């Protein structure tokens, strides 16, 4: 009897697949089916590229800060992805793309459950077909993690890991999704006519403003400012790591901007990749030249930040600005980021990696640049003043909301004693106190510990005698 019931159930399922499968497939022509599959593959490639940007952020942030906090930086970037994607899955995606409440916030499709955005299986992205919802979610999720991880570099060296996790979840579950809903979720900014193609403001400015706000509440690292209030340079520990991270981010940015075309359309994607490359290169060239003239030496860290500044600047309108406009915004961003880093220092705020200057300041630049030079929409290219006003309103609104929301979280963490580590922990390094390990154990404990005892040659001669274990390096 049980075998017969199982056979009947199997036949029913097979009939359902035969009937339901062709019915949905018959709605698409062969050409449409092929295009849909190409679009899905295109999304997947873009997801991989943007996902890999997380490694770039980890390299840059670690390289620009002290070696005694290297493992802590890595943990923060890993946690932005692990905790962040889960928070975005459970709450953020619904707030960003669910049924809009007054154009300000989504109200359904939480945990990808059926809602106004989808039927639970597909996302209404392309004409003639639907992108699988899981693919679309992952593309949105890696963008969300990018916005969150911008904060980690700015607060390096003194923020409690537990408090950072709370901040990261707040960014991915609430702050970024709400801003994203205003524009990409069909909210009030979208209805106003605001333009941000791939996230100069939605992603980068959001992360940069949150970074500065939390850094301001947190306070500077010990020794960053002298008794006279003048800023001191705290050198990063690994310049090659900074350069590697920059190359990784540049590489991933082709998925960040190119993927935002949202279709495997070569004619549309090619100019976006071109303007992205030109802006990044122009930003790096401008920073190199400016620091060479201003400080008599070309500065590697500023050059790397200049490249990123140019990339952030073009992200609002890589489809509209054009090649000459892309070079222009890159040149301006490459100089502006250096000036901004100095200005933030003069304000007495310790942004350890220049996150605000790269992502927020140059994010605003990108959105405003589009309002002046975007083909068909800019002040000088066909649309007059209205787009300028719209872009200003959008960037101001996003800045105000993100600053207020992140300040509430930061002050809440401070009141709960979860914001800043103790002076001793900061001095000795977050790696050992927060994670029970050293990022570079040989450097911290002494090379003779690996292996313990004297090191001998094959002939038995003592090459390096054992020495007493030194104290933890205070200034590494």
N, C-alpha and C positions, 0 to 999 in steps of 0.2 A: 504493500500500500504506500509506504513511504517512498519507494523507488518510483512508483507511478506518479505520485504527486511531484517529485523532483523532475521527472521527465516532462510533465505538463508545464511546470514553471519555466523550464529551459526553453521549451518550444514557444511559450508566450513571450519570453524575453527576446528570442531570435526574431519572432514576427514583429515585435516592437522596433527592433533595430532596423529591420528591413523596411518597415513602413515609415518610421520617423526619420531615419538617416537620409534616404533618397529625397524625401519631401523637402528637407532643408537644403540639400545639395542642389535640387532642381531649381531652386530660386536663383542660383548663380550660374552664369555661363562659364564655359571653360576658361575664357580670358579673365573673368572676374575671380574665379577660383585661384588661378595662377597668381594674379596680382595680390590676392589676400594672403596667400602663402608667402609671397615675397615680402609683403609688409610685416608679417609675423617674424620672419627671419631677420629683417631689418631692425625691428624692435629688439630682438634678442641680442644682436650685435651691439646695439646702442646701450643696452642694459649692462653688458659685460664691460664696455668701455667706461661707463660712468661708475660702475661698481669698483673698478680698478683705481679710480681717482681717490678712493679712501686710502689706498696705500700711498699715493702721492702726498696727501695731507699728512699722513703719519711720518713720512720721511722728512718733509720740510719742517714740520713742527718740532720733531725730535732734534734734527740737525741744528736748528736755530736756538735751541735751549741747552741747558746744562746736562752733562752726561749722567749726573746722579738722579735725573728725573726721566731718563729715556724709556724705561719700562712703563712708567706711569702714563707717558704720552701715548705709547702704543696701546695700553689698556683703554684709554679714553676713546681712541679712534675705533678700536674693535667694538667697544660697547655702544658707540653711536650706531653701528650697523646692527648689532645683535638686539639690544634693547629698543633701538629706534625703529627698526622694521616691524617688530612685534607691536609696539605702541601705535605705529601708523596703521597696521593691519586691524587692530582692535578698535581704534577710535579715529585716528587722523584721516584715513581715506574717506570715511563717511562724512566727517566735518568738511572735507575739501570738495567732494563731488556728490554728496547726497542732495536730496530735495532742499532747495534754498529757502531759508527763513528770512525774508526781507532783503535778500542779496548779501547777507552778512555771514551766514554759517549754514553748513549742510546738516540735515537732520535724520538721514537714514543711510542704508548700505554699509552699516558697521560690520566689521569682520567679514566683509564681502558677501553678506547675506543679501538676498533679493531686495531691491529697493528701487527708487526712481532712476538711479544711474544705470541699472542693468537688470537682467533677469536672473542674475546669479551665475551665469555662465559666460556671457560675452559683454563686450563694451562697445557702444555705438560710436566707433571711430571713423571707419572708412565707408565710402559710398559703395553699395553693392555687397557689403559683407560686414562682419563684426570681428574685431580683434578679440581673441580669448581674454577674458577678464584677468586671469592670472598673469598674463604677459603684460597687460596694461598696468596692473597694480605694481608689478616689479619695476617697471620703468618709472612710475611715480615714486616708488619707495626709495630708489637709489638717489633720486633728486632730493627727497626729504632728508636722507642721511647726510647728504652733502651740506645742506643748510645747517644742520645740527653740529657737524664736526668743525665748522668754522670757529665756534666758540672755544674749542679745546686749546688751541694755540695761544690765544690771548690771555688765558688764565693759568698758563703753565707755571709750575714750580711752587704753587701755594694753595691750591684749592683741594679740599677733601674729595676723595674719589666718590664717596657716597653722595655728597652734595652734587657732584658733577652728573652722576647718573640721574638724579632727580631733574636737573636742568635739561639734560638730553631728552628725557621722556616728555617734559613739558614742551620742548621745541617740536618734537615729532608728533605728539598727540594733539597739541592745542595751537601753539603759536604759529608755526609754519602752515599747518592746514587751513587756519582761518584766513591768513593772508592769501594763500593759494586759492581759496574759494572766491575771494573778491574778484580775482581775475580769471584764472583758468577754470574755475567751477561755475562760471556764468554769473558771478555776483555783481555788485554795484560798480566796481571799477571797469569791468568788461562792458557793462551797459553804458557807462560814461564815455567809452571809446579809448580807454587806456591801452597802451601797447607795451608788451614785454614778451618778446618772442620765446626766449629760453630761460629768463630768470635773472637778469641783472639786478632787479629789485626784489622779485618774489623769492628768489633763493639767496643770492649773494648779499644784497643789502639787508635782508632779514637776519642772516647769520652774523653779518658785520656789526649791525646795531646791537644785537643781543650780546655779542662779544665785548663791545666797549662798555655796555651797561653793567654787565657782571664784573668786568675788570675794575670798573670804578667803585662798585660797592665792595669788592674784595680787597682793594688796596694794593699798592705796589709790592714787588719782591724786596726783601731786605737788601739794602745796598744799592738799589736802583737810583735813588736820589740822594745827593750829598746833603750835608747840614745846611748849605745855602740854597737847597731846593733844585739845584741844577741836575739834569739827568746824567747818569753814567752809563756807559756801554757795558752790557753784560754779554760777552761774546758767546755765540753758539759753539757747540763742541765738535761739529762734524760738517764741514763745508761740502765734501763730496755727496753726503746724504741730502743736503739741501738741493744741490744741482740735480741729483737723481729724482727727487720728489717733483721738481719743477718739470722735468721731461715727462714724467708719468702723468702729471696733471695736464700738460699741453696735449699729450697723446689722448687722454680721456676726453678732453674738451671737444674733440671731433664727434664723439658720441653725444656729448652734452648738447651742443648746438645742432649738429647734423641730424641727430635723432629727433630733435624737436620739429622737424618737418612732418613727422608722424606718418610717413609713407615712403616706400621704396621708389622714389621718383628722382631719377638722376638729374633731370633738368632743374629741379628745385633744390636738391641737396648740394650740387657742385658749387654754386655761388656762396652758399653758407659756409662750406669748408674753406673756400678761398678767403673770404673776409675774416674768418676766424684765424687763419694762419697769419694773414697780413697784420692784423691788430696785435696779436701776441708778439710777433717779431718786432714790430714798431715800438711796442712798449718796452721790450728788452733793450733795443738800441737806444731809445731815449733815456732810459735810466742809466745805462752805461756811460753815455756821453755826458749827461748832467752831473753824475757823481765824479766823473773824471775831471771835469772843469771845476766843479764846486769844491771838491775835497782833494784834488790833485792825484787821486787814485781811483780807478774803476772798481766799484764795490760789488762783490759777487752776490751778497744777500739782497742788496737793493736792485740789482739787475734781475734776479729771479723774481722778486716782488713786482718789478716793472713788467715782466712778461705776463704774470698773472693779472696785473692791473689792466693791461691791454686786452686780455681775454675776457675779463669781467666787463670792460667797457663796451665790447662789441656784442655781448650776449643778448642785449635788449633788441637789437635790430640787425642781425647778420644777413637777413634776407632783404633788407630795405636800404641799408646805408651805402652799399657799393664799395668797390675796392679802394678808391681814393678816400672816401669817408672812413673806411676801416683803418687805413694808415693814419689818418688824422686823429681819430679817437685814441689809437694806440700811442701816438707820440705825446698827446696831452696827458693820458693816463700815466705814462712812464715817468713823467716829471712830477705830476700831481701827487703820486703815491709817496715820493720822497719828501715833498713839502708837508704832506699830511702826517707822516710818521714823526717828523720834527715837531709839528704843531701839537700832536697828542702828547708827546713828551713834555712840552712846555706847559700843558694843562695839568701836569702832575699825575697823569693816568699811565699805568704800566701795561701796555699791550705788547706782550713778549715777542710776537712775531709780525706785528703790523697788520693784524686781521681786519681791523676797522678800516684802515687806510686802503687796503687792497679791495676788500669786498663791499664795504658800505659807500665810501667816498667815490670809488670808481663805478660802483653800481648806479649811483645817482647820475654821475657823468654820462654813463651809457644811455640811460633813459632820457636825459635831457638832450643829448647829442642827436638821438633819433628824432626828437621834436624839431630840430633845426635842419638836419641833413637827410632824413629818411625819404627815400624816393616816393613821391606822391602824397606824403603826409607831413613833411617838414616845413618849417617856416620859409626856407629858401628853395623848396622844391615842389611847391604846388598847393599847400593846404593853409598857408597863412599862420596866424597866431593861435587859433583854437587848440591845436595839438600841444603847443607849448604849455598852455594853461592846464590842460588835462594831465600832462606828464608831471607837472609841478604838484598838482593836487594829489596825484597818486603817490608820489615818493614821500611827500610830507605826511600823508595819512598812514602809510606803512611804517615810516620811521617812528611816529608818535605812538602807534599801537604797540609795536615791538618793544620799544624802550619802556613803556609803561608795564607791559606784561612781564618782560624779563626782570624788571626792577622788583616787581611784586614777588616773583619767585626767589630772587637773590636775597632780598631782605627777609623773606620767610625762612630761608636756609640759615641766614645769619642769626636770626632770633632763636632758631632751634639748635644752634651750635654745630651746624653741618656745613658751614661755608669754608672756613679757613683752617689750615693745619696749625699746629703750635710752632713757635719760633724754633724750637729744637728740631722738630721734624723737617721744617723748611731748610734749616741749616745743614742737616745731615742727608737730606734727600728724600723725596717721596717714594722712591723705588723700594727702599728697605722698610720704611715705616708703613706705607700703605699696602704694599704687596709682598713684603717678606722676602725680597730678592733684590739683586742688583742687575741693572741692565748690562753693566760691564763689570763682572765680578773680579777679573784680573786687575782692573784699574782701581777698584775700591778696596780690595783686600790685599793686593800685592801679588805680582806674578809668581813669586816663590811658593804660593799656596797651591799652584797647579803645575807639577805635583808637589806635595809637601816634602820637605827635606832637600838636600843638595842635589843638583843636577850634574851628572857625570857624563863624560864622553865615552865612546866605545872602548877606549884604552884604560878607563878607570880613573882618569884625571877629573878633579872637581872643576867644573866649568862655572857654576854659580852657586855659592854656598847659601844655605838656608839663612833667612833673616827673621827677626821677630815680626809678627804681623802688625802693620802700621794701623793707626787710627783711620776711621773713615775720612776720605778726602773731603774737606769742607768747601773747597772752591771749585771742584771739578764740575 
